[in-house]
Every structure is written in C-alpha cells, then in structure tokens.
Amino acid sequence: MKVIAAYLLAVLGGKTTPSSDDIKDVLASVGAECDDDRIELLLSEVKGKDITELIASGREKLASVPSGGGAAVAVAASASGAAAAPASAESKKEEKVEEKEESDDDMGFSLFD
C-alpha cells in the first residue's frame, strides 16, 4: 500500500509517469523502506495507463461490491454513530471504575492499619 501511496504522491508532485527512483525518493523522505519487487510490479501494472482512469475504474468496481444492503450514506452515518457509542460507553466505564476505587478508600480499608 505504501508503494501505491508513494506512486500517487509522485503523480501529485508533477510526475506523469513516476519511475522506480521517484517512488524510492518519496518513501525515503519519510524513512520508509521499500521492496524493489513491489515497485516493479506496480510500475508494470500501471505502465501506459492513465492514473485518473485507473482510479475511476477502481471506484466503479468498489461501488458494485455489496455492502450489506443500505445506501452508502446510511452506512456511513450508522458507522460514525456506532463508533461514537463505544467511545462514550468506555468513558462511562472508566468513570465508574475510578469512583469505585475512591469509595474503597473512603470506607477505611487500608493495608497498613
């Protein structure tokens, strides 16, 4: 995935057809290691193709993947709501745990009495 991201960053940086060295430079700039075989595989797959057409084709393929029934907007909304619920539940649990620990101290329990 990082090789693809580096390729796309090189394209955004103005290289219409980034080379292996361009990809390595992008990865090296963030301290990431790269595998030459993966770079060569990516370059062979995208050789002679327009990146915007590849992205559009990928989006079409992803749109045809069943996602459980609902519309994409409904799924996104429920996912964000579901993500918020566990976070608030976790904070409530933490508060209860802290309160319980405090109440033990108030009851006079001590290991050093």
N, CA, C and O atoms as CSV, one atom per row, in Angstrom:
chain,resi,resn,atom,element,x,y,z
A,1,MET,N,N,0.824,-1.189,0.000
A,1,MET,CA,C,0.000,0.000,0.000
A,1,MET,C,C,0.870,1.257,0.000
A,1,MET,O,O,0.532,2.251,-0.642
A,2,LYS,N,N,1.997,1.208,0.725
A,2,LYS,CA,C,2.842,2.392,0.775
A,2,LYS,C,C,3.484,2.676,-0.576
A,2,LYS,O,O,3.779,3.828,-0.893
A,3,VAL,N,N,3.702,1.636,-1.374
A,3,VAL,CA,C,4.274,1.848,-2.712
A,3,VAL,C,C,3.251,2.551,-3.593
A,3,VAL,O,O,3.605,3.446,-4.360
A,4,ILE,N,N,1.999,2.158,-3.490
A,4,ILE,CA,C,0.935,2.813,-4.259
A,4,ILE,C,C,0.784,4.259,-3.819
A,4,ILE,O,O,0.644,5.159,-4.647
A,5,ALA,N,N,0.815,4.477,-2.505
A,5,ALA,CA,C,0.696,5.844,-1.984
A,5,ALA,C,C,1.862,6.701,-2.468
A,5,ALA,O,O,1.668,7.859,-2.835
A,6,ALA,N,N,3.061,6.145,-2.471
A,6,ALA,CA,C,4.233,6.893,-2.939
A,6,ALA,C,C,4.102,7.205,-4.429
A,6,ALA,O,O,4.475,8.290,-4.873
A,7,TYR,N,N,3.577,6.262,-5.193
A,7,TYR,CA,C,3.352,6.488,-6.617
A,7,TYR,C,C,2.367,7.642,-6.820
A,7,TYR,O,O,2.604,8.543,-7.624
A,8,LEU,N,N,1.268,7.598,-6.081
A,8,LEU,CA,C,0.256,8.650,-6.210
A,8,LEU,C,C,0.798,10.006,-5.759
A,8,LEU,O,O,0.470,11.029,-6.360
A,9,LEU,N,N,1.616,10.026,-4.716
A,9,LEU,CA,C,2.225,11.283,-4.281
A,9,LEU,C,C,3.172,11.833,-5.341
A,9,LEU,O,O,3.242,13.044,-5.548
A,10,ALA,N,N,3.896,10.948,-6.007
A,10,ALA,CA,C,4.785,11.394,-7.085
A,10,ALA,C,C,3.968,11.979,-8.234
A,10,ALA,O,O,4.363,12.975,-8.840
A,11,VAL,N,N,2.831,11.356,-8.529
A,11,VAL,CA,C,1.948,11.893,-9.574
A,11,VAL,C,C,1.436,13.267,-9.164
A,11,VAL,O,O,1.431,14.198,-9.969
A,12,LEU,N,N,1.008,13.391,-7.917
A,12,LEU,CA,C,0.535,14.689,-7.425
A,12,LEU,C,C,1.643,15.738,-7.438
A,12,LEU,O,O,1.380,16.933,-7.568
A,13,GLY,N,N,2.874,15.278,-7.302
A,13,GLY,CA,C,4.021,16.177,-7.318
A,13,GLY,C,C,4.418,16.625,-8.715
A,13,GLY,O,O,5.333,17.434,-8.865
A,14,GLY,N,N,3.751,16.120,-9.732
A,14,GLY,CA,C,4.009,16.585,-11.090
A,14,GLY,C,C,4.596,15.553,-12.032
A,14,GLY,O,O,4.749,15.838,-13.220
A,15,LYS,N,N,4.927,14.380,-11.555
A,15,LYS,CA,C,5.471,13.324,-12.426
A,15,LYS,C,C,4.296,12.571,-13.052
A,15,LYS,O,O,3.518,11.931,-12.345
A,16,THR,N,N,4.174,12.649,-14.359
A,16,THR,CA,C,3.054,11.950,-15.003
A,16,THR,C,C,3.272,10.445,-14.999
A,16,THR,O,O,2.311,9.685,-14.880
A,17,THR,N,N,4.509,10.004,-15.127
A,17,THR,CA,C,4.837,8.583,-15.047
A,17,THR,C,C,6.051,8.423,-14.132
A,17,THR,O,O,7.187,8.403,-14.605
A,18,PRO,N,N,5.818,8.312,-12.849
A,18,PRO,CA,C,6.930,8.192,-11.897
A,18,PRO,C,C,7.769,6.943,-12.157
A,18,PRO,O,O,7.252,5.894,-12.541
A,19,SER,N,N,9.066,7.082,-11.940
A,19,SER,CA,C,9.986,5.964,-12.102
A,19,SER,C,C,10.195,5.280,-10.754
A,19,SER,O,O,9.688,5.730,-9.727
A,20,SER,N,N,10.935,4.206,-10.780
A,20,SER,CA,C,11.267,3.494,-9.561
A,20,SER,C,C,12.032,4.403,-8.600
A,20,SER,O,O,11.800,4.372,-7.391
A,21,ASP,N,N,12.933,5.201,-9.133
A,21,ASP,CA,C,13.701,6.133,-8.296
A,21,ASP,C,C,12.806,7.193,-7.667
A,21,ASP,O,O,13.023,7.587,-6.522
A,22,ASP,N,N,11.799,7.657,-8.409
A,22,ASP,CA,C,10.859,8.648,-7.869
A,22,ASP,C,C,10.107,8.072,-6.662
A,22,ASP,O,O,9.932,8.744,-5.645
A,23,ILE,N,N,9.671,6.830,-6.794
A,23,ILE,CA,C,8.941,6.178,-5.712
A,23,ILE,C,C,9.863,5.962,-4.507
A,23,ILE,O,O,9.466,6.189,-3.364
A,24,LYS,N,N,11.088,5.525,-4.775
A,24,LYS,CA,C,12.051,5.321,-3.698
A,24,LYS,C,C,12.351,6.629,-2.978
A,24,LYS,O,O,12.498,6.645,-1.756
A,25,ASP,N,N,12.444,7.725,-3.728
A,25,ASP,CA,C,12.705,9.033,-3.121
A,25,ASP,C,C,11.569,9.451,-2.184
A,25,ASP,O,O,11.814,9.965,-1.093
A,26,VAL,N,N,10.329,9.227,-2.618
A,26,VAL,CA,C,9.176,9.578,-1.782
A,26,VAL,C,C,9.196,8.745,-0.502
A,26,VAL,O,O,9.000,9.278,0.590
A,27,LEU,N,N,9.430,7.451,-0.633
A,27,LEU,CA,C,9.460,6.579,0.536
A,27,LEU,C,C,10.624,6.921,1.462
A,27,LEU,O,O,10.473,6.907,2.684
A,28,ALA,N,N,11.771,7.224,0.891
A,28,ALA,CA,C,12.944,7.571,1.698
A,28,ALA,C,C,12.734,8.882,2.443
A,28,ALA,O,O,13.285,9.071,3.527
A,29,SER,N,N,11.949,9.781,1.879
A,29,SER,CA,C,11.724,11.077,2.523
A,29,SER,C,C,10.984,10.950,3.853
A,29,SER,O,O,11.058,11.845,4.696
A,30,VAL,N,N,10.276,9.846,4.038
A,30,VAL,CA,C,9.568,9.616,5.300
A,30,VAL,C,C,10.179,8.471,6.098
A,30,VAL,O,O,9.617,8.032,7.101
A,31,GLY,N,N,11.319,7.997,5.650
A,31,GLY,CA,C,12.014,6.948,6.380
A,31,GLY,C,C,11.442,5.561,6.194
A,31,GLY,O,O,11.695,4.674,7.010
A,32,ALA,N,N,10.676,5.356,5.138
A,32,ALA,CA,C,10.079,4.041,4.886
A,32,ALA,C,C,10.993,3.218,3.990
A,32,ALA,O,O,11.622,3.735,3.067
A,33,GLU,N,N,11.049,1.944,4.282
A,33,GLU,CA,C,11.822,1.045,3.438
A,33,GLU,C,C,10.949,0.605,2.268
A,33,GLU,O,O,9.721,0.609,2.357
A,34,CYS,N,N,11.599,0.227,1.176
A,34,CYS,CA,C,10.822,-0.188,0.009
A,34,CYS,C,C,11.363,-1.500,-0.540
A,34,CYS,O,O,12.552,-1.800,-0.437
A,35,ASP,N,N,10.469,-2.257,-1.117
A,35,ASP,CA,C,10.799,-3.529,-1.732
A,35,ASP,C,C,10.813,-3.317,-3.245
A,35,ASP,O,O,9.791,-2.968,-3.835
A,36,ASP,N,N,11.967,-3.526,-3.867
A,36,ASP,CA,C,12.105,-3.285,-5.306
A,36,ASP,C,C,11.130,-4.113,-6.136
A,36,ASP,O,O,10.636,-3.653,-7.165
A,37,ASP,N,N,10.852,-5.340,-5.683
A,37,ASP,CA,C,9.930,-6.200,-6.433
A,37,ASP,C,C,8.525,-5.600,-6.476
A,37,ASP,O,O,7.862,-5.642,-7.513
A,38,ARG,N,N,8.075,-5.047,-5.359
A,38,ARG,CA,C,6.731,-4.444,-5.318
A,38,ARG,C,C,6.672,-3.193,-6.191
A,38,ARG,O,O,5.670,-2.940,-6.859
A,39,ILE,N,N,7.739,-2.425,-6.182
A,39,ILE,CA,C,7.772,-1.222,-7.015
A,39,ILE,C,C,7.700,-1.607,-8.486
A,39,ILE,O,O,6.939,-1.017,-9.254
A,40,GLU,N,N,8.488,-2.592,-8.872
A,40,GLU,CA,C,8.497,-3.030,-10.275
A,40,GLU,C,C,7.155,-3.634,-10.677
A,40,GLU,O,O,6.705,-3.442,-11.806
A,41,LEU,N,N,6.515,-4.360,-9.767
A,41,LEU,CA,C,5.193,-4.919,-10.050
A,41,LEU,C,C,4.183,-3.808,-10.296
A,41,LEU,O,O,3.414,-3.860,-11.255
A,42,LEU,N,N,4.189,-2.801,-9.424
A,42,LEU,CA,C,3.268,-1.673,-9.590
A,42,LEU,C,C,3.523,-0.962,-10.912
A,42,LEU,O,O,2.589,-0.673,-11.659
A,43,LEU,N,N,4.785,-0.681,-11.196
A,43,LEU,CA,C,5.106,0.040,-12.430
A,43,LEU,C,C,4.720,-0.758,-13.674
A,43,LEU,O,O,4.312,-0.182,-14.682
A,44,SER,N,N,4.850,-2.076,-13.603
A,44,SER,CA,C,4.449,-2.887,-14.760
A,44,SER,C,C,2.929,-2.901,-14.932
A,44,SER,O,O,2.432,-2.977,-16.056
A,45,GLU,N,N,2.194,-2.829,-13.826
A,45,GLU,CA,C,0.734,-2.843,-13.894
A,45,GLU,C,C,0.155,-1.512,-14.389
A,45,GLU,O,O,-0.888,-1.504,-15.043
A,46,VAL,N,N,0.810,-0.402,-14.089
A,46,VAL,CA,C,0.271,0.903,-14.472
A,46,VAL,C,C,0.930,1.471,-15.727
A,46,VAL,O,O,0.583,2.567,-16.168
A,47,LYS,N,N,1.873,0.738,-16.300
A,47,LYS,CA,C,2.591,1.215,-17.476
A,47,LYS,C,C,1.632,1.479,-18.639
A,47,LYS,O,O,0.884,0.596,-19.059
A,48,GLY,N,N,1.671,2.709,-19.145
A,48,GLY,CA,C,0.849,3.086,-20.279
A,48,GLY,C,C,-0.600,3.402,-19.931
A,48,GLY,O,O,-1.416,3.615,-20.829
A,49,LYS,N,N,-0.929,3.437,-18.658
A,49,LYS,CA,C,-2.308,3.706,-18.243
A,49,LYS,C,C,-2.382,5.063,-17.555
A,49,LYS,O,O,-1.428,5.506,-16.916
A,50,ASP,N,N,-3.535,5.715,-17.698
A,50,ASP,CA,C,-3.771,6.999,-17.043
A,50,ASP,C,C,-4.263,6.743,-15.624
A,50,ASP,O,O,-5.194,5.968,-15.409
A,51,ILE,N,N,-3.632,7.398,-14.667
A,51,ILE,CA,C,-3.949,7.141,-13.259
A,51,ILE,C,C,-5.385,7.538,-12.910
A,51,ILE,O,O,-6.025,6.880,-12.089
A,52,THR,N,N,-5.887,8.593,-13.517
A,52,THR,CA,C,-7.269,9.008,-13.218
A,52,THR,C,C,-8.265,7.969,-13.725
A,52,THR,O,O,-9.296,7.739,-13.092
A,53,GLU,N,N,-7.968,7.344,-14.853
A,53,GLU,CA,C,-8.834,6.287,-15.368
A,53,GLU,C,C,-8.772,5.047,-14.474
A,53,GLU,O,O,-9.785,4.383,-14.255
A,54,LEU,N,N,-7.588,4.742,-13.962
A,54,LEU,CA,C,-7.445,3.604,-13.055
A,54,LEU,C,C,-8.241,3.819,-11.765
A,54,LEU,O,O,-8.893,2.902,-11.265
A,55,ILE,N,N,-8.179,5.028,-11.241
A,55,ILE,CA,C,-8.916,5.341,-10.019
A,55,ILE,C,C,-10.416,5.264,-10.277
A,55,ILE,O,O,-11.161,4.711,-9.468
A,56,ALA,N,N,-10.858,5.816,-11.401
A,56,ALA,CA,C,-12.285,5.769,-11.740
A,56,ALA,C,C,-12.757,4.322,-11.901
A,56,ALA,O,O,-13.848,3.970,-11.453
A,57,SER,N,N,-11.946,3.497,-12.531
A,57,SER,CA,C,-12.288,2.087,-12.708
A,57,SER,C,C,-12.378,1.387,-11.357
A,57,SER,O,O,-13.277,0.575,-11.136
A,58,GLY,N,N,-11.464,1.692,-10.466
A,58,GLY,CA,C,-11.488,1.099,-9.127
A,58,GLY,C,C,-12.717,1.507,-8.349
A,58,GLY,O,O,-13.304,0.696,-7.633
A,59,ARG,N,N,-13.108,2.760,-8.485
A,59,ARG,CA,C,-14.319,3.231,-7.791
A,59,ARG,C,C,-15.552,2.496,-8.288
A,59,ARG,O,O,-16.426,2.137,-7.499
A,60,GLU,N,N,-15.627,2.269,-9.595
A,60,GLU,CA,C,-16.770,1.546,-10.162
A,60,GLU,C,C,-16.819,0.119,-9.620
A,60,GLU,O,O,-17.889,-0.398,-9.298
A,61,LYS,N,N,-15.657,-0.504,-9.525
A,61,LYS,CA,C,-15.605,-1.878,-9.009
A,61,LYS,C,C,-16.027,-1.914,-7.540
A,61,LYS,O,O,-16.748,-2.823,-7.128
A,62,LEU,N,N,-15.589,-0.944,-6.756
A,62,LEU,CA,C,-15.972,-0.901,-5.348
A,62,LEU,C,C,-17.455,-0.608,-5.176
A,62,LEU,O,O,-18.077,-1.095,-4.232
A,63,ALA,N,N,-18.023,0.178,-6.072
A,63,ALA,CA,C,-19.441,0.505,-5.983
A,63,ALA,C,C,-20.305,-0.731,-6.208
A,63,ALA,O,O,-21.417,-0.807,-5.686
A,64,SER,N,N,-19.814,-1.695,-6.971
A,64,SER,CA,C,-20.597,-2.897,-7.249
A,64,SER,C,C,-20.474,-3.946,-6.160
A,64,SER,O,O,-21.164,-4.964,-6.213
A,65,VAL,N,N,-19.616,-3.728,-5.176
A,65,VAL,CA,C,-19.452,-4.685,-4.079
A,65,VAL,C,C,-20.606,-4.504,-3.096
A,65,VAL,O,O,-20.845,-3.392,-2.625
A,66,PRO,N,N,-21.327,-5.586,-2.780
A,66,PRO,CA,C,-22.423,-5.457,-1.819
A,66,PRO,C,C,-21.890,-5.079,-0.442
A,66,PRO,O,O,-20.871,-5.594,0.019
A,67,SER,N,N,-22.606,-4.172,0.192
A,67,SER,CA,C,-22.129,-3.707,1.499
A,67,SER,C,C,-23.146,-3.952,2.605
A,67,SER,O,O,-23.094,-3.291,3.642
A,68,GLY,N,N,-24.039,-4.859,2.412
A,68,GLY,CA,C,-24.966,-5.193,3.478
A,68,GLY,C,C,-26.349,-4.609,3.314
A,68,GLY,O,O,-27.178,-4.758,4.212
A,69,GLY,N,N,-26.634,-3.957,2.214
A,69,GLY,CA,C,-27.995,-3.542,1.952
A,69,GLY,C,C,-28.249,-2.067,1.870
A,69,GLY,O,O,-28.772,-1.613,0.853
A,70,GLY,N,N,-27.913,-1.281,2.874
A,70,GLY,CA,C,-28.290,0.127,2.918
A,70,GLY,C,C,-27.493,0.987,1.972
A,70,GLY,O,O,-26.497,0.556,1.392
A,71,ALA,N,N,-27.945,2.196,1.833
A,71,ALA,CA,C,-27.234,3.153,0.996
A,71,ALA,C,C,-25.914,3.520,1.657
A,71,ALA,O,O,-25.755,3.371,2.868
A,72,ALA,N,N,-24.977,3.998,0.860
A,72,ALA,CA,C,-23.655,4.335,1.378
A,72,ALA,C,C,-23.741,5.411,2.447
A,72,ALA,O,O,-22.996,5.372,3.427
A,73,VAL,N,N,-24.632,6.361,2.273
A,73,VAL,CA,C,-24.767,7.432,3.251
A,73,VAL,C,C,-25.280,6.885,4.570
A,73,VAL,O,O,-24.803,7.274,5.637
A,74,ALA,N,N,-26.251,5.983,4.502
A,74,ALA,CA,C,-26.801,5.395,5.718
A,74,ALA,C,C,-25.749,4.560,6.437
A,74,ALA,O,O,-25.673,4.574,7.666
A,75,VAL,N,N,-24.944,3.837,5.676
A,75,VAL,CA,C,-23.888,3.025,6.272
A,75,VAL,C,C,-22.868,3.926,6.947
A,75,VAL,O,O,-22.434,3.646,8.064
A,76,ALA,N,N,-22.484,4.998,6.282
A,76,ALA,CA,C,-21.502,5.914,6.858
A,76,ALA,C,C,-22.049,6.567,8.123
A,76,ALA,O,O,-21.328,6.721,9.109
A,77,ALA,N,N,-23.311,6.945,8.094
A,77,ALA,CA,C,-23.906,7.586,9.265
A,77,ALA,C,C,-23.993,6.620,10.429
A,77,ALA,O,O,-23.699,6.986,11.566
A,78,SER,N,N,-24.397,5.386,10.152
A,78,SER,CA,C,-24.502,4.418,11.237
A,78,SER,C,C,-23.128,4.027,11.748
A,78,SER,O,O,-22.965,3.762,12.939
A,79,ALA,N,N,-22.158,3.986,10.885
A,79,ALA,CA,C,-20.803,3.646,11.313
A,79,ALA,C,C,-20.249,4.728,12.222
A,79,ALA,O,O,-19.608,4.426,13.228
A,80,SER,N,N,-20.489,5.977,11.880
A,80,SER,CA,C,-19.974,7.044,12.733
A,80,SER,C,C,-20.726,7.079,14.056
A,80,SER,O,O,-20.132,7.377,15.092
A,81,GLY,N,N,-22.009,6.784,14.041
A,81,GLY,CA,C,-22.782,6.728,15.279
A,81,GLY,C,C,-22.359,5.554,16.135
A,81,GLY,O,O,-22.291,5.659,17.359
A,82,ALA,N,N,-22.076,4.437,15.490
A,82,ALA,CA,C,-21.634,3.257,16.232
A,82,ALA,C,C,-20.259,3.486,16.825
A,82,ALA,O,O,-19.965,2.994,17.915
A,83,ALA,N,N,-19.427,4.212,16.137
A,83,ALA,CA,C,-18.091,4.491,16.659
A,83,ALA,C,C,-18.169,5.419,17.859
A,83,ALA,O,O,-17.365,5.302,18.784
A,84,ALA,N,N,-19.114,6.327,17.856
A,84,ALA,CA,C,-19.240,7.270,18.965
A,84,ALA,C,C,-19.800,6.581,20.206
A,84,ALA,O,O,-19.413,6.920,21.324
A,85,ALA,N,N,-20.694,5.633,20.029
A,85,ALA,CA,C,-21.310,4.961,21.171
A,85,ALA,C,C,-20.306,4.188,22.017
A,85,ALA,O,O,-20.310,4.342,23.238
A,86,PRO,N,N,-19.438,3.353,21.416
A,86,PRO,CA,C,-18.475,2.650,22.259
A,86,PRO,C,C,-17.523,3.599,22.968
A,86,PRO,O,O,-17.108,3.335,24.097
A,87,ALA,N,N,-17.180,4.683,22.327
A,87,ALA,CA,C,-16.264,5.624,22.964
A,87,ALA,C,C,-16.889,6.218,24.215
A,87,ALA,O,O,-16.228,6.343,25.245
A,88,SER,N,N,-18.162,6.582,24.126
A,88,SER,CA,C,-18.817,7.150,25.307
A,88,SER,C,C,-19.047,6.075,26.364
A,88,SER,O,O,-18.978,6.358,27.560
A,89,ALA,N,N,-19.320,4.848,25.933
A,89,ALA,CA,C,-19.512,3.760,26.890
A,89,ALA,C,C,-18.216,3.466,27.634
A,89,ALA,O,O,-18.230,3.196,28.835
A,90,GLU,N,N,-17.094,3.518,26.916
A,90,GLU,CA,C,-15.808,3.274,27.555
A,90,GLU,C,C,-15.499,4.348,28.584
A,90,GLU,O,O,-14.993,4.044,29.665
A,91,SER,N,N,-15.794,5.591,28.264
A,91,SER,CA,C,-15.514,6.656,29.219
A,91,SER,C,C,-16.396,6.518,30.457
A,91,SER,O,O,-15.953,6.821,31.565
A,92,LYS,N,N,-17.637,6.065,30.286
A,92,LYS,CA,C,-18.510,5.848,31.437
A,92,LYS,C,C,-17.980,4.722,32.312
A,92,LYS,O,O,-18.026,4.805,33.540
A,93,LYS,N,N,-17.472,3.661,31.670
A,93,LYS,CA,C,-16.912,2.555,32.434
A,93,LYS,C,C,-15.706,3.012,33.238
A,93,LYS,O,O,-15.553,2.646,34.403
A,94,GLU,N,N,-14.849,3.816,32.611
A,94,GLU,CA,C,-13.681,4.315,33.305
A,94,GLU,C,C,-14.081,5.164,34.501
A,94,GLU,O,O,-13.469,5.066,35.565
A,95,GLU,N,N,-15.106,5.998,34.334
A,95,GLU,CA,C,-15.568,6.826,35.437
A,95,GLU,C,C,-16.079,5.966,36.576
A,95,GLU,O,O,-15.812,6.264,37.741
A,96,LYS,N,N,-16.817,4.893,36.260
A,96,LYS,CA,C,-17.350,4.015,37.293
A,96,LYS,C,C,-16.225,3.320,38.039
A,96,LYS,O,O,-16.281,3.176,39.260
A,97,VAL,N,N,-15.200,2.888,37.308
A,97,VAL,CA,C,-14.072,2.219,37.940
A,97,VAL,C,C,-13.360,3.174,38.883
A,97,VAL,O,O,-13.011,2.796,40.001
A,98,GLU,N,N,-13.146,4.394,38.449
A,98,GLU,CA,C,-12.483,5.379,39.289
A,98,GLU,C,C,-13.314,5.670,40.536
A,98,GLU,O,O,-12.762,5.780,41.631
A,99,GLU,N,N,-14.611,5.794,40.391
A,99,GLU,CA,C,-15.479,6.071,41.529
A,99,GLU,C,C,-15.431,4.917,42.524
A,99,GLU,O,O,-15.425,5.144,43.734
A,100,LYS,N,N,-15.398,3.703,42.034
A,100,LYS,CA,C,-15.374,2.543,42.904
A,100,LYS,C,C,-14.080,2.512,43.708
A,100,LYS,O,O,-14.096,2.226,44.905
A,101,GLU,N,N,-12.971,2.803,43.060
A,101,GLU,CA,C,-11.694,2.830,43.762
A,101,GLU,C,C,-11.699,3.892,44.851
A,101,GLU,O,O,-11.192,3.656,45.947
A,102,GLU,N,N,-12.259,5.042,44.565
A,102,GLU,CA,C,-12.330,6.116,45.548
A,102,GLU,C,C,-13.209,5.724,46.727
A,102,GLU,O,O,-12.892,6.045,47.872
A,103,SER,N,N,-14.309,5.031,46.455
A,103,SER,CA,C,-15.208,4.656,47.525
A,103,SER,C,C,-14.555,3.636,48.454
A,103,SER,O,O,-14.855,3.631,49.648
A,104,ASP,N,N,-13.668,2.770,47.946
A,104,ASP,CA,C,-12.947,1.826,48.799
A,104,ASP,C,C,-12.062,2.574,49.795
A,104,ASP,O,O,-11.975,2.187,50.960
A,105,ASP,N,N,-11.415,3.627,49.346
A,105,ASP,CA,C,-10.567,4.413,50.230
A,105,ASP,C,C,-11.406,5.087,51.315
A,105,ASP,O,O,-10.962,5.200,52.458
A,106,ASP,N,N,-12.576,5.522,50.977
A,106,ASP,CA,C,-13.433,6.224,51.930
A,106,ASP,C,C,-13.953,5.297,53.018
A,106,ASP,O,O,-14.335,5.767,54.090
A,107,MET,N,N,-13.976,3.990,52.768
A,107,MET,CA,C,-14.531,3.062,53.749
A,107,MET,C,C,-13.495,2.653,54.794
A,107,MET,O,O,-13.804,1.876,55.698
A,108,GLY,N,N,-12.295,3.156,54.682
A,108,GLY,CA,C,-11.296,2.881,55.706
A,108,GLY,C,C,-10.496,1.624,55.478
A,108,GLY,O,O,-9.775,1.193,56.379
A,109,PHE,N,N,-10.590,1.021,54.320
A,109,PHE,CA,C,-9.783,-0.163,54.041
A,109,PHE,C,C,-8.358,0.274,53.748
A,109,PHE,O,O,-8.126,1.125,52.889
A,110,SER,N,N,-7.427,-0.296,54.447
A,110,SER,CA,C,-6.043,0.040,54.212
A,110,SER,C,C,-5.195,-1.164,54.536
A,110,SER,O,O,-5.514,-1.921,55.453
A,111,LEU,N,N,-4.141,-1.349,53.814
A,111,LEU,CA,C,-3.234,-2.465,54.039
A,111,LEU,C,C,-2.301,-2.187,55.204
A,111,LEU,O,O,-1.691,-3.117,55.731
A,112,PHE,N,N,-2.170,-0.924,55.623
A,112,PHE,CA,C,-1.189,-0.562,56.626
A,112,PHE,C,C,-1.803,-0.255,57.991
A,112,PHE,O,O,-1.124,0.332,58.833
A,113,ASP,N,N,-3.030,-0.619,58.238
A,113,ASP,CA,C,-3.658,-0.375,59.549
A,113,ASP,C,C,-3.248,-1.402,60.559
A,113,ASP,O,O,-3.684,-1.345,61.709
